[in-house]
Amino acid sequence: MWDNAVMNVAKMSEPYQPPDWDLIYREGCPPWEIGQPKAELIRVLDEGHIKQGTALELGCGTGADAVYLSQRGFDVTAIESSPTALERARRRGQQEDAQVHFVLDDVFTFAETSEPFDLIYDAGFYHYIRRVKLQPFLEMLWRLTKPGSYYLALAGNADERTEQGPPRVSERELRGELGRILDVVQLRPCRLESPHRPEGYLAWSCLARRPQPMT
């Protein structure tokens, strides 16, 4: 269901062509949209590891998590390439009186001129893009962070046994890939909610931090 929503509008072939994310949103509710902030995001923030500051969400969809981050005191920028999704996100922000800077752009293009952020939040971008553009993604993540910046990724877990669900990554792959530029602070299983499956899908919650320079 999850991968099918993407694969129906994009073929993983060379040269790489990104999915038509706007078509996915125009056709209905994607299987990753739950209409409320993700439970794992709430849990991580409640644990107090991440202090308030500037935050960037990669691929904000209809904006539930971006709005929540704003309500928790973050100065939020949210990037989305789908005009349909972003219009819904802006409407949500207005309805909930949240001060979010919503940006219609490709995340790689945005990163070329952006200042770094204190927090990069990624609920589903890494587990997709790693399959086709891992090195450009890591280079982008480096540009968007600074020493001490946090990166929170929610990604499909390779231990999930159902055939449907999000793209999946193993613990070894995750540590090996993100560990090239970041220190993994906390890695644990969680669930990614979906309107198509009440119990959601097994995922990883990975909190990482860009290391301070050696003195």
N, C-alpha and C positions, 0 to 999 in steps of 0.2 A: 504493500500500500504506500509506504513512505517513499521508497526508492522508485516505485512505479510512477508516482506523481512527477518526479524529475525525469525519469528515463522516457516517459511518453513524449516529452518535448525536446529531448536532447539525446544524442547518441555519443557514447564515449569512443570517439574515433579521432584520428589525426586528419587535418589539424583540429585542435580542440575548439569547440564552439560551446559557450556557456548556455545553459537552459534558458528558455524564455520564462523567467520568473513571473513576469506580469501576466502571461497567459495562464499560469498555474493559479494565480490569485483571481483572475477574471472568471475562471471556470468554477470557482467555489471556495470552500474552506480547505486549505492544505492540511495534511494530517499532523503537522507540527504546531498548528495554531490552536490554542486552548482558551483564548479570551481572558486570561488572567496571568499574573506573574508566576513564574515557575517556582515550585516549592523549594528546589535546591538553591536557587538564587536567594530566596528569603532566608534559608537556613545558613548559608555562608555569611550573609550580611549580619545576621543575628549573632554569629559567633565572634564578630568583632575583629577579625583579622585585617579587614580593609577599612581604612579611614576615609572619611568624606573628602572628595576632591573632584577633579575632572574625570569623566568617564566617557568612553566611546563604545557603543554597541555596534558590532559588525553584523549587518543584515537584521534589522529590527523588526521586519514583518509589520504586523498591525500595531505594534508599539506597547504592548502590555508591560514588558520588562523595562523598557526605557522610561515609561511613565513611573513605574515603581521606583526605579533608581532615583529619579528626580524627587519623588516623595520622601525618599530616605536621605535627602540632603546633598545629592551629587549634582554637579554641573554637567548635564548630559548632552552629548551629541550622538545622534542615531543615524546610521547610514543605511539606505535601502535602495536597491536598483529597480524595484517595481513601483511605478507610479500609482497603481491601484492600491497596493499595500500601504504605501506612504500616505495616501490621502486618508485611509482609514486610521492610520496612526496619528495623523495630525488632528483628526476629529476626536479621537480618544483623548489626546492631550488637552484639547480645548474643553471637553466635557468634564475632565477631572482636574482642570486648572493646574496642569503641570507645565513647568517651564523646560521644555525639551527643544533642542535645536535639531529639527529633523532635516536631513539632507538627502536629496535624490542624486545618487552618484554611484559609480563603481568603486568598491572599496580600495582597489589598487590605485586608481586615479586619484582618489581623495588623499591617500597616504603620501603621494608625491609632494604635496605642498602643506601638509598638516603639521601642526606642532604636536609634540608627544603628549600623552595622557597619563594620569595616575592609575587608571584602571581601563583595561580592555576587556569587554564582556562579549563572549562568543557562545551562543547557544545553537550550534549546528553548522557554523561556517567551516570550521577546521575539519570536521569529519567528512565533509564533502570535498573541499578544495584540495586536501592532502593527496587525493587520488590522481589529481591531474596537474596541480601547480604547487607542489610542496615547497620547493626552494623559493619561488617568488613570494609565497605566503610568509615564510620565515623572514625574508628580507623586509617585507612590508611590516611585519610585527616588530621587527627591530627599529624601524623608522618611527613607529607609533608609540614606542615606549622610551623610557629613560631609566637610569639606574634607580632601583627601588620601585618601579612601576609593577603593578600586579596584572596578571592575565588569568581570567577565569573562563575555562572552556567546559561546556557540557557536550559530550560526544558519545555516539553509539558505542556500546560495549560488545566486543567480539564474543563474550561468553553468553550473549543472548541466543536462545535456541530456536526461536520462532523464525519462520522464513521472511516475514514482513518486518518492517521497521526501518530505522534510519541506517545510513552507512555505519560500518563498525570498524573499530580499531582495538588492537590488543594493548594490554598494559606495556608490553615490551616495545611495541611500535610507538606508542604515545611518549614514553619516557625517552626513547631514542631520538625521536623527531623534535619534540619541544625542548628536550634537554640540550640540544645543540646551542641554544641561545638563552635559555631560562633555567632557573633552579626550581624544581618541583617542590612546593611547600607541603601540599596535601593532595593525595590522590585516593579516591574512594568510589565504590559503586553507588549509583543512585538510580532514580527512575526518570525517564523523560515522558511526561504526560502526552496523551494524544486523544482526541475526541473519538477515534476509531477503536480504542482499546482501553477499557476502564483502568486496568492495572498498569498501563503505559509500557515502556520498553526499557530494558536494562541499559544503563549508560554509565559513563565516567563523569565524575566531578573532579576536575583538575584545577587546582589553584597553584599558579606558578608566579615567580617573581624574577625580574631582571636583576642580575647580581650587581652589587656595588663594585666599583673599580678597586683593584688591589692597591694598597698603600705601602 
